[in-house]
Amino acid sequence: YADGVATRPGQGLAFETTDALLAHAYRSAGVVGLIALPVLAEEVAVHPQVVEAAIALGMALKLTELLNCVGHHFRLIGVCWVPRDKLRRHGIEYSDLEANLLQKSTTLVGDARWQAAMRELLALVPPFLCNAAAGGEKLAGGGRLAVRAAVRMCRRMLSRIEARGYNSLGPHEEMFSWRIIGDMAGAVVQPAAADDERGNGVVWGDTGL
């Protein structure tokens, strides 16, 4: 976690590669999942799958937050979380992206190149959620319900980003809104893994992970 704080990205493009984005998610949030594990797990001996799930959930939450708030975070702290390799892959000039993030232009809203880049980045999240959901079911009581609710919240946000045409350039949508009440209620009724089997209305491509 200290490494994540020490290597906090500077202004502008935060990462050259997608791997660097994933490393940041691990250092800044995956380790936080491990720190929270003693609170979530009632057992003295923790199953290895639960440890993996804690890391995966932390990374999924972080990635979802960053991809939901691309424009908001740029205007707030001057950092863009989209890796340079994705911009190059899809032929997006940084100057064009910056103008859109500052809301001086809307050329990338509805642009197929931007949508493809965001689709690839969002596809990083579901595998982490699958691991988190599976490991979370090995927890008892409140810990299990907390993981279920968090996984459902992430899946809801991924669906919302897709539904708005992958437009995270403008105003963001709060993750921790009143809708989390529905996530918590659903967590009581049904395991998070069951949502994944149905796809939750979203078809995700192969992430290559």
Protein Blocks (a to p, Z undefined) as FASTA:
>chain_A
ZZmmmmgccehjfbfbfklmmmmmmmmmmmmmmmmmmmmpmbfbdcfklmmmmmmmmmmm
mmmmmmmmmmmmmmmnopafbdfklmmmnopafklmmmmmnopacklgopaklmmmmmmm
mmmmmmmmmmmmmmmmmpghjlmmmmmmmmmmmmmmmmmmmmnoopakbccddfblcklm
mmmmmmmmpcfklmmmnonopacddehZZ
